[in-house]
Amino acid sequence: MSIAIVTSSDEAKEWKIALTDRLPNVSIEIVSSIEQPSKAPFLICWKPTKGQLNNFPNLRVIQSLGAGVDHIFEKNTIPEGVQIVRIIDERLSEDMWEYLLAATMQHLKDFRQYEVQKRTTTWQRHAYRRVPDTTVSILGLGKIGGYVAEKFSRVGFQVQGWSNSPKNLKGVRSFTGDTDLPFLLKNTDILINLLPLTPATQGILNRPLFQQLPSTSYLINAGRGGHLVDEDLLAVLELGYLSGATLDVFHHEPLPSNHPFWQHPKILVTPHVASLTDVNSAINQVVDNYQRMIRGTDLLNKITVDKGY
């Protein structure tokens, strides 16, 4: 019995070292050199290639190496009975919060404009927004979204969130369902997307949604690239429906060098760095889930396959 690692080469090596140290009596194999896939019932992965998971006939558990699991379904059909689990790590939530706070504050204080002015030695002051006068709206109030929402509230922002079911979060106004969404959007200064990517949320960041926001609103997408209709964002920025955007996730990563986002003056691009899984922090969950699989007990952070999260 073995554990198979399906991810990029550098990351795979790091995970193999950590797992071998914690599970010295278990064979830990990287997919590129695995000899007997049939002996691997437990697989840890990030962004498997098309049909790659079909090479494991006795697969019982797929452990995502992040909080998201959409990458597992994107190019693979998961056999019935296979359980899928994800990483829920306080460090991931804290890292996401720090990224979103930084993106929010650089917008409120107009740092991008001052960066442009520096190039031309232009000394010009601009009006700025204050924290208590700013409403942050978060799409997705799961483990990370709920954590982030409460942190924004503690800092002093006005905070509201949208999710499938009502949430009872301190200092956060909860909205649910399609009928509530327009009420959240019309009172939004900063729109943050942290939704899981599912058929229902694919392309949710589109022109009809953007046109319900105040024209001064700012978008931060740290969910998935599939949430955003790229052409719609470019169109509404041209028409003045949004003041700008910070984007950390994209349909194709790395973002192609000829993509218009790179050159757009109102778009800040970061290379999917908002929240990175730390092997040392997450290893306990992975080891625990493997041992739970062996014992036949409930797994940690299991997702509902039908829902996709």
C-alpha positions as CSV (number, residue, x, y, z in Angstrom):
1,M,0.0,0.0,0.0
2,S,1.4,3.4,-1.0
3,I,0.6,7.1,-1.2
4,A,0.9,8.7,-4.7
5,I,1.8,12.4,-5.2
6,V,0.4,14.1,-8.2
7,T,1.6,17.7,-8.4
8,S,4.5,19.8,-9.9
9,S,7.9,18.3,-9.5
10,D,9.4,20.7,-6.9
11,E,6.3,20.6,-4.7
12,A,6.1,16.8,-5.1
13,K,9.7,16.4,-3.8
14,E,8.9,18.6,-0.8
15,W,5.8,16.5,0.1
16,K,7.6,13.2,-0.4
17,I,10.3,14.3,2.1
18,A,7.7,15.4,4.7
19,L,5.5,12.3,4.3
20,T,8.4,9.9,4.4
21,D,9.5,11.5,7.6
22,R,6.1,11.1,9.2
23,L,5.2,7.7,7.6
24,P,8.5,5.8,7.4
25,N,6.8,2.5,6.8
26,V,4.7,3.7,3.9
27,S,5.8,3.8,0.3
28,I,5.6,7.4,-0.9
29,E,5.8,7.7,-4.7
30,I,5.8,10.6,-7.1
31,V,3.5,10.0,-10.0
32,S,6.2,10.5,-12.6
33,S,8.2,7.5,-11.3
34,I,5.4,5.3,-9.8
35,E,5.8,1.6,-10.6
36,Q,2.5,0.1,-9.4
37,P,-0.4,2.6,-9.4
38,S,-2.7,-0.2,-8.3
39,K,-1.1,-0.2,-4.9
40,A,-1.9,3.4,-4.2
41,P,-5.4,3.9,-2.6
42,F,-4.5,7.3,-1.3
43,L,-3.5,10.1,-3.6
44,I,-2.5,13.7,-2.8
45,C,-2.7,16.1,-5.7
46,W,-2.9,19.6,-7.2
47,K,-4.1,20.2,-10.7
48,P,-3.9,16.7,-12.2
49,T,-3.7,16.4,-15.9
50,K,-6.6,15.1,-18.1
51,G,-7.4,11.5,-17.2
52,Q,-4.4,11.2,-14.9
53,L,-6.5,9.9,-11.9
54,N,-7.8,7.1,-14.0
55,N,-4.4,5.4,-13.7
56,F,-5.2,4.4,-10.1
57,P,-7.7,1.5,-10.2
58,N,-7.9,1.0,-6.4
59,L,-8.1,4.7,-5.4
60,R,-10.1,5.4,-2.3
61,V,-9.1,8.9,-1.2
62,I,-8.0,12.0,-3.1
63,Q,-6.4,14.6,-0.9
64,S,-6.3,18.1,-2.4
65,L,-3.2,20.0,-1.5
66,G,-5.3,23.2,-1.1
67,A,-8.6,24.5,0.1
68,G,-10.1,24.2,-3.4
69,V,-11.1,20.9,-5.2
70,D,-12.3,22.2,-8.5
71,H,-9.0,21.3,-10.1
72,I,-9.7,17.7,-9.4
73,F,-13.0,17.6,-11.3
74,E,-11.8,19.9,-14.1
75,K,-10.1,17.2,-16.3
76,N,-11.0,14.0,-14.5
77,T,-14.1,11.9,-13.8
78,I,-14.0,10.7,-10.3
79,P,-15.1,7.0,-9.8
80,E,-18.1,6.5,-7.5
81,G,-17.1,5.8,-3.9
82,V,-13.8,7.8,-4.0
83,Q,-13.7,10.3,-1.1
84,I,-12.3,13.8,-1.7
85,V,-10.8,15.9,1.1
86,R,-9.2,19.3,1.2
87,I,-6.8,21.3,3.4
88,I,-8.4,23.5,6.0
89,D,-5.5,25.4,7.6
90,E,-5.7,28.4,9.8
91,R,-2.5,29.6,8.2
92,L,-4.1,29.5,4.8
93,S,-7.0,31.7,6.1
94,E,-4.6,34.1,7.8
95,D,-2.5,34.4,4.6
96,M,-5.6,35.1,2.6
97,W,-6.7,37.8,5.0
98,E,-3.3,39.5,4.8
99,Y,-3.4,39.5,1.0
100,L,-7.0,40.8,0.8
101,L,-6.3,43.5,3.4
102,A,-3.2,44.6,1.5
103,A,-5.1,44.7,-1.8
104,T,-7.9,46.7,-0.2
105,M,-5.7,49.3,1.5
106,Q,-3.6,50.0,-1.6
107,H,-6.8,50.8,-3.4
108,L,-8.3,52.9,-0.6
109,K,-5.2,55.0,-0.4
110,D,-4.7,55.2,-4.2
111,F,-1.1,53.8,-4.2
112,R,-1.4,52.7,-7.8
113,Q,-2.0,56.3,-8.9
114,Y,1.0,57.5,-6.9
115,E,3.1,54.7,-8.5
116,V,2.2,56.2,-11.9
117,Q,2.9,59.7,-10.8
118,K,6.3,58.7,-9.5
119,R,7.3,57.8,-13.1
120,T,6.7,61.4,-14.2
121,T,7.7,63.1,-10.9
122,T,4.2,64.4,-10.5
123,W,3.3,65.8,-7.1
124,Q,-0.5,65.6,-6.8
125,R,-2.7,64.6,-3.9
126,H,-5.8,62.6,-4.3
127,A,-8.8,62.1,-2.0
128,Y,-8.8,58.7,-0.2
129,R,-11.4,56.5,1.5
130,R,-11.3,55.7,5.2
131,V,-11.9,52.2,6.7
132,P,-15.1,53.0,8.7
133,D,-16.7,54.5,5.5
134,T,-15.9,51.5,3.3
135,T,-18.2,48.5,2.8
136,V,-16.5,45.2,1.9
137,S,-18.7,42.6,0.3
138,I,-17.5,39.0,0.3
139,L,-18.9,36.4,-2.1
140,G,-18.5,33.0,-0.3
141,L,-18.6,32.7,3.4
142,G,-17.1,29.2,3.9
143,K,-14.1,28.5,6.2
144,I,-11.8,31.0,4.7
145,G,-14.5,33.5,3.6
146,G,-16.1,33.6,7.1
147,Y,-12.7,34.0,8.7
148,V,-11.8,36.9,6.4
149,A,-15.2,38.6,6.8
150,E,-14.9,38.7,10.6
151,K,-11.3,40.0,10.4
152,F,-12.4,42.9,8.1
153,S,-15.2,43.7,10.6
154,R,-12.7,43.8,13.5
155,V,-10.5,46.2,11.7
156,G,-13.5,48.6,11.4
157,F,-14.9,48.0,7.8
158,Q,-18.6,47.7,7.1
159,V,-18.8,44.0,6.1
160,Q,-21.4,41.9,4.3
161,G,-21.3,38.5,2.7
162,W,-23.2,36.3,0.3
163,S,-23.5,32.5,0.6
164,N,-25.9,29.6,-0.1
165,S,-27.1,29.5,3.5
166,P,-27.4,32.3,6.2
167,K,-24.3,32.8,8.3
168,N,-24.1,34.0,11.8
169,L,-20.8,35.9,11.8
170,K,-20.0,38.7,14.2
171,G,-20.1,42.1,12.5
172,V,-21.1,40.6,9.1
173,R,-24.4,41.1,7.4
174,S,-25.5,37.9,5.7
175,F,-27.2,37.7,2.3
176,T,-28.3,34.5,0.6
177,G,-29.6,33.4,-2.8
178,D,-30.2,35.1,-6.1
179,T,-32.8,37.5,-4.8
180,D,-30.5,38.9,-2.1
181,L,-27.5,39.4,-4.3
182,P,-28.6,42.7,-5.9
183,F,-29.1,44.3,-2.5
184,L,-25.5,43.3,-1.5
185,L,-24.0,44.6,-4.8
186,K,-25.6,48.0,-4.7
187,N,-24.0,48.9,-1.4
188,T,-20.5,47.6,-2.2
189,D,-17.2,49.5,-2.2
190,I,-14.9,46.5,-2.4
191,L,-16.2,43.2,-3.9
192,I,-14.1,40.2,-2.9
193,N,-14.7,36.8,-4.5
194,L,-13.9,33.7,-2.5
195,L,-16.5,31.3,-3.8
196,P,-15.8,27.7,-4.7
197,L,-15.8,27.1,-8.4
198,T,-18.9,25.0,-9.3
199,P,-21.2,24.9,-12.4
200,A,-23.4,27.3,-10.5
201,T,-20.6,29.9,-9.9
202,Q,-18.8,29.5,-13.2
203,G,-18.7,33.0,-14.8
204,I,-20.5,34.7,-11.9
205,L,-18.2,37.7,-12.2
206,N,-19.8,39.0,-15.4
207,R,-21.1,42.2,-16.9
208,P,-24.6,42.0,-15.5
209,L,-23.2,41.6,-12.0
210,F,-20.6,44.4,-12.5
211,Q,-23.3,46.8,-13.7
212,Q,-25.2,46.4,-10.4
213,L,-22.2,47.8,-8.5
214,P,-21.5,51.5,-7.8
215,S,-19.2,52.8,-10.5
216,T,-16.5,53.4,-7.9
217,S,-16.4,49.8,-6.7
218,Y,-13.3,47.7,-6.8
219,L,-13.0,44.0,-7.5
220,I,-10.6,41.5,-5.9
221,N,-10.8,38.0,-7.3
222,A,-9.0,35.4,-5.1
223,G,-11.4,32.6,-5.8
224,R,-10.8,30.9,-9.2
225,G,-10.1,32.2,-12.7
226,G,-13.3,30.4,-13.9
227,H,-15.4,32.8,-11.8
228,L,-14.5,35.7,-14.0
229,V,-15.6,36.5,-17.6
230,D,-12.4,38.2,-18.7
231,E,-14.0,40.1,-21.6
232,D,-16.7,41.4,-19.4
233,L,-14.3,42.9,-16.9
234,L,-12.3,44.6,-19.7
235,A,-15.6,46.0,-21.1
236,V,-16.9,47.4,-17.9
237,L,-13.6,49.0,-17.0
238,E,-13.7,50.7,-20.4
239,L,-17.2,51.9,-19.7
240,G,-16.4,53.1,-16.2
241,Y,-18.6,50.7,-14.2
242,L,-15.6,49.7,-12.0
243,S,-12.6,51.7,-10.7
244,G,-10.2,48.7,-11.0
245,A,-9.4,45.2,-10.0
246,T,-6.8,43.0,-8.3
247,L,-6.7,39.5,-9.8
248,D,-4.8,36.6,-8.3
249,V,-6.4,33.7,-10.2
250,F,-6.9,33.1,-13.9
251,H,-8.3,30.7,-16.5
252,H,-4.8,29.8,-17.6
253,E,-1.9,29.9,-15.3
254,P,0.7,31.2,-15.8
255,L,-1.2,34.1,-17.3
256,P,-0.2,34.2,-21.0
257,S,2.2,37.1,-21.8
258,N,-0.1,38.5,-24.5
259,H,-3.2,38.6,-22.2
260,P,-4.6,42.2,-22.0
261,F,-4.7,42.1,-18.2
262,W,-0.9,42.5,-18.1
263,Q,-1.0,45.9,-19.7
264,H,-4.3,47.3,-18.4
265,P,-3.7,50.3,-16.1
266,K,-6.6,49.5,-13.8
267,I,-5.7,45.9,-13.2
268,L,-3.2,44.6,-10.7
269,V,-2.0,41.0,-11.5
270,T,-0.5,38.7,-8.9
271,P,0.6,35.1,-9.7
272,H,-1.8,33.1,-7.6
273,V,0.0,33.9,-4.3
274,A,-2.9,35.0,-2.0
275,S,-2.8,31.8,0.0
276,L,-0.2,29.1,-0.5
277,T,-0.3,25.7,1.3
278,D,2.6,25.3,3.7
279,V,3.8,21.7,3.8
280,N,4.9,22.0,7.5
281,S,1.6,23.4,8.5
282,A,-0.6,21.0,6.5
283,I,1.2,17.8,6.8
284,N,-0.6,16.7,10.0
285,Q,-4.0,16.8,8.2
286,V,-2.7,14.7,5.3
287,V,-1.1,12.1,7.6
288,D,-4.2,12.0,9.8
289,N,-6.5,11.4,6.8
290,Y,-4.2,8.6,5.5
291,Q,-4.4,6.9,9.0
292,R,-8.1,7.5,9.1
293,M,-8.5,5.8,5.8
294,I,-6.5,2.8,7.0
295,R,-8.7,2.6,10.2
296,G,-11.9,3.1,8.2
297,T,-13.0,6.2,10.3
298,D,-14.4,9.5,9.1
299,L,-12.0,11.7,7.1
300,L,-11.1,15.3,7.9
301,N,-12.5,18.1,5.7
302,K,-14.4,15.8,3.3
303,I,-16.3,17.5,0.5
304,T,-19.7,16.7,-0.9
305,V,-19.0,15.5,-4.5
306,D,-22.4,16.5,-5.8
307,K,-21.9,20.1,-4.6
308,G,-18.2,20.3,-5.6
309,Y,-17.1,21.8,-2.2
